[in-house]
Amino acid sequence: MTGFLGEYEATLDAKGRFLLPAGFKKQLAESAGDQYVINRGFEKCLSLYPMSEWQPIFEKISKLNDFDPKVREFRRYFLNGATIVELDSAGRLLLPKGLMSYANLEKDIVLAAASNKIEIWDKVKYQEFFENFSPGSFSDLAQQVMGGGDNNISI
C-alpha cells in the first residue's frame, strides 16, 4: 500500500458502527486483512490504521527510552485508547465509546485520507477546519512544510 487518497462521508448507527467506504477498501492490499487499530488523532479526530501500518509505529514506540519522562508522556497519550477493531460481516467498524466521545462523534462523520491512515472527523468540525483556513494560510504552511531543506518538493 502506498497510502490512502480520498474523503468520504458516512453515518454512525445507534451502536457507533459505520460502513468502511468502498473507495478505501479498494486501496487496501489484499494482505491487509480486516483488522485495524483506532486511536486518538493529534486533533479532535480519530486515526484508523490498517494493522500492517500500525505495527511499525508500535514497534518504534516500544523501543523508545522509558527513562525519558517525555517518552512516557507521549506513549501514554498516543496509546491511550488505542483499540484493535475488525470489520464485521457487513463491512462495518464499531467505534469504541470513549474514542467517540474524545472526537465528539455522534452521527455524521467524514473519513479523510491521511497518508498511511484514515482520519475520522465529526462532519461539522471537519468543515469548520477548512472554512477557517485561508488560501494564503495554506500557501504559507506549504512553504514551511514542503519548501525548504530536504523537503524541497515541487507540487
N, C-alpha and C positions, 0 to 999 in steps of 0.2 A: 504494500500500500504506500502510495506517495503522499497521501494526505487527503483530507476531505475538502470538497467545494460545495457551496450551496447554502441556501437558507430556506427553511420550511416552517410553516405554521402547523400546529397540532393542538388538540384539545385533551385535557386531562379528564378522565371519567371520575366518578364519585370515590373510587378507591385509590386514585392517584396514578392510574395507568395511562399510557399513551402509545400510539402506534408508531413504531420507528419508520420514518418515511422511506419509501421505496428508493428514492434518489440517493439516500445514504447507504441503504443495503447494497445497492449495485456497486458502490465504491469500495466495499469491503472485500478483502481477499477471501476466497473460499475457505482458507485455513483459519480465518479469524474466529470462527465458531459463534456461539450465541451468548458468550459471557462477556460482560463489560464491568468496568469499575466506575462508579459515580462518586464524585466528591464535590466539596465546595470550590467554586471558582474564585479568582482573585477579586472580582467584583461580586455584586449580589446576584450571582448566577450559579449554575451547576456545571461541572465539567464531566463529560461522559467519554471514557476511554475504552477502545477495544482492548481486551486483555493483552494482546500482543504489543500494544503501545504502552500500557501501564507497567508491565513487568520491568523494562529497563529503567523507568523512572523510579520504581520502588527499590530496585537493586542499588541505584545510585544513592538514594536517600538512606538506605540501610548501611551504606559504607561511610557516611559522614561521621565526623568526630563527635561522639556522645559526650565528651568532656567540655564541649563548647556550649555555653548557655543559649547562644543564638541558634545553634543547630537544633537543640531540644525544643526551643520555642517554635521554630519553623516546622519541625517534624510534627509537633502536636497540632498545630493549626492546619497544616496541609493534609495530614492523615485523619484528622478528627472527622468522623462521619463517613469516611471512605467505605464504600459498600460494594460487594460483588452483586450484580444483578444479571438476570438471564431473560432472554426473550421467552415469552410463553408460547403456547401452541398457536395463538392468534397473531403473533408477531409484536406483542406489546411488552413494554418495560414498566415495572412498578417502581415508582419513586419512593424512597423512604420518607416518612412523615417529617422527621427532623430536618432533612435536607430541603424538603418542600417549604418548610417554614423559613429556613435560612434565606432562600431565594424569593420568598413571597409568591410562590406559585400556587394559583388557585384553579384556573380553568384554561384560559387561552395562553399558549406558550409559543415561543419561537425557538427552533433548533438551528443554530448557526455554526457553519464550519469554522474551525479554528486550528488549522494545520492538522495535527495528528489526533485531535479530539473534537468533540461537538459540544458547544456551549448551549445550555438550556436556560432561557430567559423568560420572565413574565413578559407577555407581549407589549403591554403598555410601557414598562421600564425600558425595553429594548428600543421601542420607537422614540422615547424621550432621549435616550442616549444619543441617537443620531440627529434628532431635532436640535439638540443643544451643542452640536459640533459643527462649526462653520467650515466652508471650503478652505478658508485661509488657515484655520487651526489645523486642518488635515494636512495641508501643504507643509506647514511648519513641523508637524510631527513626522511626516515622511522624510523631511530633510534631516531631522535629528536622528531618526532610527536607521534610515537607509542611505543617507547621503555622505557619510564620511568614513575614513579609515578603511577597515576590512569590509565594511558593509556597503561600500560604494557600488550600488547596483542600479542600472538604468531600468526604469519601469515605464 
